[in-house]
Amino acid sequence: MVSFSRRSLLCATLAMPVIARGFKASSAQATPSLAPKPLVFAHRGCSAQRPEHTLGSYAKAIADGADFVEPDLVPTKDGVLVCRHESNIVETSDVASRPEFANRRRTMVIDGREENGWFTTDFTLAELKTLRARERLPQLRPHNTRYNGRFDIPTFEEMIDFVAAESAARGRIIGIIPEVKNSTHFHALGLDPETRFLEVIAAHDYTRQAPLEVQSFETGNLHKLNKAVKEINPQARVMFLMGERNQIPPDLLAKGDKTTFGQLMTPEGLKHVRTYADVIGPSLTDLIPRDAHGAWQKPTTLIDDAHAAGLLVHAYTCRPENICLPLQLRNNDGDTARNIPGSVAEMRRYLDMGLDGFFTDDPAIGRQAVDGI
């Protein structure tokens, strides 16, 4: 079964063989971006240098020049939206070390994937606030483990207040790009994350005025959110995140519709997407596929096709570690080494194709790529 997450596209396997690194990928016709200037989206904050979805991660992203900061949103048992990449918090908190919650561990199926752990929907907000955040990828990013235990799990409202405070202190507007996670799953549990999301953004002056772009891997909730979000914040945009080409969006799958993400990436599919979204969010490998060794292959026409349909393209996710880069851009410092020149080169390659914005785990590198520093 499949899951709908950018995690599945994190990096190539650490066991990948090394082959020649000469950059010979086919070039694509350069297309001007539809955005005045390509945007840098802080993926879960500055998750390359701080534990993801913590105020520390968001603070670092803002300090490093991100245009937008991303909170992934999941609900608690009492319906409060909190900033976690997924409902299962086994990897991103210290819940496993808390004996008082030992009996909460269980198995749950989310978007077709069976998971074992502790889930936000089994905790009230008060209970969740007793936990502390941890680095999710300690093998890849051991330097982030020094921050384990320093931060709690923020609510969406706390995140908005924090970004608003940073904006006021720094004298620049910082956008928020929230993802409403696993809508079909949460509705099956009797929760309504979209209604709560709309209530929260309507209640905060900052989210009524600042740049806002709401994302989802599902189509049904975007149909609902498209008009409602823009009534609250007229400059808001809606982005349809795209999973692997052979996957079916969870809400479509649940009602027996077999339309795949790949079909929605065709010129005709993109015209349909434009009826309920302003932006598509494909993976980087949908722009330039990689072979089994991680080497770039011939670019696709997805950016051009989306632009022809009137859609912006905000792709995910640029990561600075060697193992996450296309093979042609890696150096000899080891799989987990940060390769800033290679990361900048990767970003600029996509920008040359007309990409309107990109998610990155390290916004300082994204800023360098966009600003030509």
C-alpha positions, 0 to 999 in steps of 0.5 A, spaced: 500 500 500 502 507 499 502 513 503 502 520 501 508 524 504 514 527 501 518 523 506 517 517 501 521 521 496 526 523 501 533 521 499 536 515 495 538 509 498 545 510 502 547 503 499 547 506 492 553 505 488 557 510 486 558 511 478 561 517 474 559 524 476 560 528 470 553 532 469 551 530 462 543 531 463 539 533 457 537 540 458 530 543 458 528 549 454 528 555 459 521 558 461 520 564 465 517 563 472 510 566 472 512 568 479 516 575 480 521 572 483 522 564 485 520 563 492 524 559 498 519 555 502 522 553 509 520 545 509 518 544 516 522 550 518 530 549 517 529 542 518 536 541 516 539 544 522 534 544 527 528 538 529 523 539 524 516 543 526 519 546 532 519 554 534 527 553 533 526 550 526 521 556 524 526 561 527 532 559 524 528 558 517 526 566 518 533 568 520 536 565 514 531 568 509 525 564 507 519 567 504 514 562 507 515 557 513 511 551 512 507 548 518 504 541 517 497 540 521 494 534 524 489 534 529 489 532 537 484 528 540 480 534 542 481 537 535 486 542 536 491 543 530 498 542 531 505 542 527 507 535 526 509 532 519 504 526 521 499 524 526 504 518 528 509 522 533 514 516 535 520 519 531 519 526 532 517 526 540 520 523 546 513 519 547 516 512 547 520 514 553 514 516 557 511 510 561 505 514 563 503 513 555 506 506 554 499 503 553 497 508 548 502 505 543 498 502 537 497 500 530 493 504 525 492 505 518 493 511 514 492 512 507 493 505 506 499 504 510 499 500 516 503 504 522 505 502 529 506 508 534 503 513 538 498 518 534 496 525 536 489 523 535 489 519 541 492 525 546 489 531 548 493 538 547 494 538 554 497 531 554 501 532 548 504 539 551 508 534 556 512 531 550 518 534 547 520 534 540 526 530 537 530 530 531 527 525 526 533 523 522 539 522 527 543 518 522 543 523 517 543 529 521 546 528 528 548 535 529 540 536 530 540 531 536 543 537 540 536 540 540 532 534 543 528 536 548 529 543 548 522 544 544 515 542 545 510 541 539 507 547 537 500 549 535 498 552 529 496 558 533 502 558 536 506 558 530 502 564 527 503 568 533 511 566 532 511 568 525 507 574 526 512 576 532 518 575 527 515 579 522 514 585 526 521 584 529 524 584 522 520 589 518 518 584 513 512 580 511 513 572 512 508 567 508 505 561 511 504 555 507 500 550 511 499 543 509 492 540 511 494 533 512 490 526 511 484 529 511 480 523 509 483 519 515 481 524 520 474 525 517 473 518 518 475 519 526 470 524 526 475 530 526 474 536 521 481 539 520 479 544 514 473 547 518 478 548 524 483 551 519 479 556 517 477 558 524 484 559 526 486 563 520 480 567 520 481 569 528 488 571 526 490 578 523 496 576 521 493 570 517 488 574 514 493 579 511 500 575 510 501 571 504 498 564 505 498 558 501 494 552 503 496 545 501 494 538 500 495 531 497 487 530 496 482 534 492 476 534 495 478 538 501 482 543 496 475 544 493 472 546 499 478 550 501 479 554 495 473 559 495 473 559 503 480 561 504 480 566 499 474 569 502 478 570 509 485 572 505 484 575 498 491 574 496 491 566 499 493 561 494 491 553 494 496 548 492 495 541 490 501 536 492 502 531 487 505 524 490 508 518 486 505 518 479 502 511 480 499 513 486 491 515 487 489 521 491 487 518 498 480 522 497 479 519 490 481 512 492 476 512 498 470 513 493 473 508 488 476 513 483 482 510 480 485 517 477 492 517 479 497 523 480 500 521 473 494 522 470 493 529 473 500 531 471 498 531 463 496 537 460 488 535 460 489 533 467 492 540 469 487 544 466 482 540 471 486 541 477 486 549 475 479 549 477 480 548 484 488 550 485 492 555 483 499 551 484 501 544 483 507 541 488 510 536 484 516 532 487 523 534 484 523 527 480 517 529 476 521 535 473 527 531 472 527 524 473 533 520 476 535 513 474 536 507 479 543 510 481 540 517 482 543 520 476 539 525 473 535 523 466 531 527 461 527 533 464 520 532 463 515 538 460 511 538 467 513 546 468 511 548 461 505 544 461 503 547 468 504 554 466 500 553 460 494 551 464 495 557 468 498 554 474 504 556 478 509 550 480 512 549 487 516 543 487 519 539 493 524 538 496 531 540 496 536 537 501 543 539 502 546 532 504 550 528 498 545 522 498 539 527 497 542 530 491 542 528 483 548 523 482 552 528 478 552 534 483 555 529 489 562 530 491 567 525 495 565 527 502 560 522 504 553 520 503 551 524 509 556 530 508 552 537 507 554 539 499 552 546 499 555 548 492 552 541 489 545 543 493 545 550 490 547 547 483 541 543 483 536 549 485 539 553 480 538 547 475 530 547 476 530 555 476 533 555 469 527 551 467 522 556 470 520 553 477 516 558 481 518 556 488 521 550 491 521 547 498 528 546 502 530 543 508 535 549 508 533 556 506 539 559 507 542 555 501 535 556 497 536 564 498 543 563 495 541 560 489 535 565 488 539 571 489 545 569 486 550 570 491 
